[in-house]
Amino acid sequence: MSKTSTGRALRLALLASCAIATPALAQDVAGIVADSTNTRTLAGAEVRIVELGRVTEAARDGSFRFTDVSPGNYTIVVRYVGAASETRRVTVPATGVVSENFALTASDGTDRGADILVVGLAANQASALSQKRAADGVESVLSRDAIGQNPDQNVAEALRRVPGVSIQDDQGEGRFVVLRGLAPALNSVSINGARIPSPEADNRALALDTVPSELVQSIEVKKTLTPDMDGDTIGGSIEIKTTSAFDRKKDLFSVSLEGSRNDLRDKWSPKGAVDFSKLLSDDFGISGGFSYYRRRFGTDSVEASDWTRAGAGAGTGVAYPAQLDYRAYDVVRTRIAGALSLDWRPSDTTTMYARGIINSFRDDELRSRLRFNFTPAPVMGDTASATFASGAGSANRVRVRREMKDRTEIQNVYSVTTGGETRADLWTLTYQGSYSYSEEQEPNRQDTIFDRRFQNGASQLNVTLTGLDTQTPEYGTSNDALFTNRSDPLSKIETTDGLSTDQEYAARLDIAREIPLSAGSLEVKAGAKGRFRKKQYDLDFNSYDALTTGSFPTLAGLSRSIGDKGLVDMNPAVDPLLVRGWFNANRDRLVRNADDSDLDSLSAAYRVDEDIYAGYGQLRFDNGALRAVGGVRMEHTRNKMRGNSLDTDSLVATAVNVDRSYTNWLPSLNLRFAPMSKVVLRGAVTRSLSRPNISDLAPRFSYNETDGEGTFGNPNLRPYRSWNYDAAAEWYFASNALAEVTFFHKDVSDFIFDTRLANYNYTGIIINQVTTPQNGVTARVTGVELNLQASLSFLPSPFDGLLVGGNYTYVDTRAKIIEGDGVRRRITLPGSSKHIWNASVGYEKGALQLRASGTYRGRYLDEVASGGVGDVYVDDRLLFDVGAKLRVAKGVQVTADFINVGNEPFDRYYTGTVAGGRRLTQHEEYGWTGKFGFKVTL
């Protein structure tokens, strides 16, 4: 054959292959899935072209699209949990786009109301299960209604309803999320696709009590990763989405007002929210909301430390704490938040958006503290009590401190995200840019200490502690008049101004090409992302312990009575207003302790830059029954770490600069198999990492002389790395019901834990207790999740309004660490509870909704002590809440909720101390809270 003939043949073959790959007459089939009232779009609805084996899921605006469909007759089936499936025959012509919209009705008919897929307990469950069923990997979803049906005060508390999730509390309020027993720092949090940095100086994890639940449209907890997701999460990815105007087909405006009362402090708290969504045209909409909550409550607690046993003498062998604190907190937390979204469809092939959220969280706290320090050994005692007698000499002092912490913390979190999606035939281009900023201010904090040392003679004081074998010990004194005569001298005033900032810029670009197959489709996708983060902390600390003239006053003129607050009688207490007045009037006479002040200020400051460059390649095959998503992601990390090294004699600060970089390759494979309409099987193998807390990386240390405690950074920390294995089976056994079992296993290397060292010598300063992070060797996490959610609408009336749900998670963690003496030790992962469960029962019939739920978190290791002598555990906790909602008129609903009905406390305790057995370290009580309100929806 001649060269000319050969070339002509190759050109003809190439043209023929192109014609086969991209038929000239192929068209698009598109539409929207909504409920039968045309109120709400049904995100996650499954849309299938039966003859082609092609499946897609409705987007959050209810839209779906099949590209490159050859002319002919086809069957389209639409399924949504809780709705009757709809089958429709369509004809695809040679030219033009086929538009098919679907309006689904409830699977059990309309006798329970036409809005059964729109509002209420059943609608919430149907929405969450539909999105879960459609997911590529193992995930759980909380919809807007689910978050609103429970009395959850923030996003963290809403998430405790999810299988495998427990939360860590602060002052009795949910704050950090623990997923599958892994610490909060091992989870990632994003809002509208933007990673949100933490405002706190000592944490990478975002405290989710900052985000009010009223502004959230949905929360997705993704427990397996795909290559197009950020790879720095071992626990899971928590993706929060605010509202979009395209979420609904009709406009919305609602107002809710609420008042709550805390039993422990007997104070009322106001709360209000506004929510709106408006379609200004078919292709442009605006939505958003505003939330205000001023919560007034209290906490009573007791803490103990330095447990030991008395040596030779009258009290030989008696176990006691050398330090015992009683605390009473008065707290006011104010949340102000707003969200705004703009959504625009400039053409049939392009959708664009801009979303912003602002959260301001102010925490005003007054803490009264009564502290005992026992230098002498007890003179007598038994297994539950110890008696101390003051005497001559400093070694026999009974020391009493009355303290006041007057502190305000303000956390501000902002995030702006813009992006869009453009389709061109079989190509899809997705693009996004974001900026997130977080800060925590601690302006003008004041700590005041009145310190009294009882010795012998006229100042002789005996103190007896009882209940030392419980979490609530009490005290008694031999001379109450001497103990409460307000002659305690002021010994020190400390002021603190701190500012922590954390910001991140990010940009990403993804491009995907769909390849239609004879049965199903194959998507080829690639993308790149850059994240650029800077976190820093500055501290201005001042300690005043003398006057230029005269002497400090006594408690007599600066005290107040706090009544029956606290677990014991703590009167007299320090008056914060009188102290601030005295401080301002005598500011010019105060002598600043330069050594302590400069040491703390300079040592705490740091700055860390973290730049991440990522790229990935991904394949997604789907033929209706089988879906496979696999590929590999690369993430390159660069750190610049700045801190100070101090000469503690001269207090000269020397800048410490540490730079480093590393690269991680993260392959993953997710399989989804649906052998029948009611069954979905999943499996996944993924590789992920979690970077150390930024403050842990900083080459710095902080030291609190009052408590004798220090914290050191470690710039040599390596990131966690993990291989993750998941297998799940989901059975949608009724129209709005799910039974699920999921097995998971994680092999973690270089996990990070905090270790405590006693009497640490830092450049001549003996620090009583130092906490520093270090890498462990290996860790293993194995567990199972069981989940049941069911609407019992198939029962005869009136029982057809029942909904039941519950989930249980078992987590077994084992880790190896190497301690300072080189000895290897096995521990459980800190923060990991072996048993987690929650259960709920609801009733929804006509205008009435009732709900009761319980959540349980098992005990977990909180702090690791050298050699296990003094490991700290957090005790298990079981919370109950109940609620009711009643529609009194169209669009008007009244609500009542009761939280922590059983007044469950928070307990931490030591194990392995020389005192033996389980010993108190912290006990807190919060009381119950009642909430009453109404909501008007137009």
Helices and strands as residue ranges (DSSP letters): H 3-21, E 27-35, E 46-49, G 50-52, E 54-57, E 63-69, E 72-79, E 86-92, E 98-99, E 102-104, H 121-134, E 139-143, H 144-149, H 155-159, E 165-170, E 173-179, G 184-186, E 187-191, E 194-195, G 208-210, G 213-215, E 216-222, E 236-242, G 245-247, E 252-262, E 267-281, E 284-309, E 319-347, E 350-374, E 380-381, E 385-389, G 394-396, E 398-424, E 427-454, G 457-459, E 462-466, E 474-477, H 480-483, E 490-516, E 521-547, G 555-557, E 559-560, E 573-574, H 576-585, G 587-589, E 590-592, H 594-604, E 606-622, E 626-647, E 652-676, E 679-690, H 694-697, E 701-704, E 709-712, E 720-734, E 737-749, E 752-762, E 765-775, E 778-791, G 799-801, E 802-818, E 824-827, E 835-845, E 848-857, E 860-865, G 866-868, E 871-874, E 877-889, E 892-899, E 906-911, E 919-925, E 929-937
